Amino acid sequence: MVTEGVYKGIVGVCIDPSKAPVKRVMLSVKSTHRDEALGEATVVGGGFAGKVSWIYQAEKVQKIIYDEKRGVYSFLEEPVDKPRARAVRLEVCGKASSGKEFCREIAVVREPGGVAEVGFTTIGKRMPVFTTKNCGICIQNLLKEMHNTLAGYAEGRVRAKLVMDIPLGVDLISTEPL
């Protein structure tokens, strides 16, 4: 920060995504209805990556079906019941300076047995920023992040969140700090 002269009160910082640490957390949730979800969130220089999988262990029943046209019997295996969850998603959450929490979805799986692996970049390159002291909104405007979104990484202020979306029920949630 400049303390004297014409530029008094101006702060200069360099945002360098390559300096962000590489951190990885594992998450899991399990319902009482044979649904299980596993998630992995990673901080990667300048962004986040994640992998989520939905495991459903259903009991199966075998049926014998006769095909009259072909004159043969077929064996069909069907699950006894359906999964209760609608989807499983992995999010990265943080708090705005106003105290409001916001989350950004990294990956989502909408079918049992599915796996999704996705990542996104928040700040892709090194950039200098000059602003007045304590002007978070100025930095936000400079980065063109006008909506609630993650514009960087600060240890302990960002969390990974795995959510099993249960319709007409309480969602199952697991969180870990990144």
C-alpha positions in Angstrom: 0.0 0.0 0.0 1.2 3.5 -0.9 1.4 5.6 2.3 2.5 9.0 0.9 2.1 11.2 -2.2 -0.4 11.3 -5.0 -1.1 7.6 -4.9 -1.7 7.5 -1.1 -4.1 4.7 -0.1 -3.7 2.7 -3.3 -3.1 -1.0 -2.9 -1.4 -3.2 -5.5 -1.7 -7.0 -5.5 -0.8 -9.7 -7.9 -3.3 -12.5 -8.2 -1.4 -15.6 -9.2 -3.4 -18.8 -9.5 -0.3 -21.0 -9.8 0.5 -20.2 -6.1 -2.7 -21.9 -4.9 -2.0 -25.2 -3.1 -3.1 -28.5 -4.5 -5.6 -29.9 -2.0 -7.9 -32.9 -2.2 -10.8 -34.0 0.0 -12.9 -37.1 -0.2 -16.6 -37.1 0.8 -19.3 -39.7 1.1 -23.0 -40.0 2.0 -25.0 -43.2 2.5 -28.8 -43.4 2.8 -30.7 -46.1 4.6 -32.3 -47.0 1.2 -29.2 -48.6 -0.5 -28.1 -45.3 -2.1 -24.4 -44.2 -1.7 -22.5 -41.3 -3.1 -18.8 -40.7 -3.3 -17.2 -37.4 -4.1 -13.7 -36.0 -4.5 -13.0 -32.3 -4.7 -9.6 -30.9 -5.6 -8.1 -27.4 -5.6 -6.0 -27.0 -8.7 -4.1 -23.9 -9.6 -6.7 -21.3 -10.6 -9.7 -23.5 -10.2 -11.5 -26.6 -8.8 -12.0 -30.1 -10.1 -14.3 -32.8 -8.9 -15.5 -36.3 -9.4 -18.8 -37.7 -8.1 -20.3 -41.2 -8.3 -23.7 -42.7 -7.3 -23.8 -46.3 -6.3 -27.1 -48.0 -5.9 -27.2 -51.6 -4.6 -30.7 -52.9 -5.4 -32.0 -56.4 -4.7 -32.9 -58.0 -8.0 -35.6 -60.5 -8.9 -35.4 -62.8 -12.0 -38.5 -63.2 -14.2 -39.1 -65.7 -16.9 -40.9 -64.3 -19.9 -42.2 -66.3 -22.8 -42.0 -64.6 -26.3 -44.9 -66.1 -28.3 -43.6 -64.8 -31.7 -40.2 -66.4 -31.3 -41.4 -69.3 -29.2 -38.6 -68.9 -26.6 -38.3 -68.2 -22.9 -36.2 -65.2 -21.7 -34.8 -64.5 -18.3 -35.2 -60.9 -17.2 -33.5 -59.4 -14.1 -35.3 -56.4 -12.6 -34.6 -54.4 -9.4 -37.1 -54.9 -6.6 -37.3 -51.2 -5.8 -36.1 -47.8 -7.1 -33.5 -45.4 -5.6 -35.0 -42.7 -3.4 -32.4 -40.1 -4.5 -33.1 -37.8 -7.6 -29.5 -36.8 -8.1 -26.1 -36.5 -6.5 -24.0 -33.4 -6.8 -20.7 -32.0 -5.8 -20.4 -28.3 -5.0 -17.7 -25.9 -3.9 -19.1 -23.3 -1.3 -17.8 -20.1 0.1 -18.9 -17.0 2.0 -19.3 -13.6 0.5 -18.1 -10.6 2.4 -21.7 -9.9 3.3 -21.8 -13.3 5.1 -24.1 -14.9 2.6 -23.0 -18.4 1.6 -23.0 -19.4 -2.0 -22.2 -22.6 -3.8 -21.1 -23.5 -7.3 -21.9 -26.9 -8.7 -18.8 -28.8 -9.9 -20.4 -32.1 -11.0 -23.8 -33.8 -11.0 -25.0 -37.4 -11.6 -28.7 -37.9 -12.3 -28.8 -41.7 -12.8 -27.7 -44.5 -10.4 -24.4 -46.1 -11.4 -23.3 -42.8 -13.0 -20.0 -41.0 -12.6 -19.2 -37.4 -13.5 -15.8 -35.7 -13.5 -15.7 -32.0 -14.2 -13.6 -28.9 -13.4 -13.7 -25.2 -13.8 -11.2 -22.3 -13.8 -11.9 -19.3 -11.6 -8.9 -17.1 -12.6 -6.9 -18.5 -15.5 -3.8 -16.3 -15.5 -1.7 -14.0 -13.3 -3.0 -10.4 -13.1 -2.0 -7.3 -11.3 -4.8 -5.4 -9.5 -4.7 -1.8 -8.1 -7.4 -0.5 -5.9 -8.1 1.6 -2.8 -7.6 0.1 0.7 -10.3 -2.4 1.7 -12.2 -2.2 -1.6 -13.4 -5.8 -2.1 -16.2 -4.7 -4.5 -13.5 -2.9 -6.6 -11.5 -6.1 -7.0 -14.7 -8.0 -7.8 -15.6 -5.5 -10.5 -12.1 -5.7 -11.9 -12.3 -9.4 -12.2 -15.8 -9.1 -13.8 -17.3 -11.4 -11.3 -20.5 -9.5 -10.7 -22.5 -12.5 -9.6 -21.9 -14.7 -6.5 -19.1 -17.0 -7.7 -15.8 -18.2 -6.5 -13.0 -15.9 -7.7 -10.1 -17.6 -5.9 -9.1 -19.8 -3.0 -8.4 -19.0 0.6 -7.6 -21.9 2.9 -10.4 -22.6 5.4 -12.9 -20.3 3.7 -13.9 -22.7 0.9 -15.7 -26.0 1.5 -16.5 -29.0 -0.7 -20.1 -30.2 -0.3 -21.6 -33.5 -1.5 -25.4 -33.5 -1.7 -27.7 -36.5 -2.3 -31.0 -34.9 -3.4 -33.9 -36.7 -1.9 -37.3 -35.5 -3.3 -39.9 -34.8 -0.6 -37.3 -35.6 2.0 -34.2 -34.3 3.8 -31.2 -34.1 1.5 -28.1 -36.0 2.8 -25.1 -33.7 2.9 -21.4 -34.1 3.7 -19.0 -31.2 3.8 -15.2 -30.8 4.2 -13.1 -27.7 4.3 -10.7 -27.3 1.3 
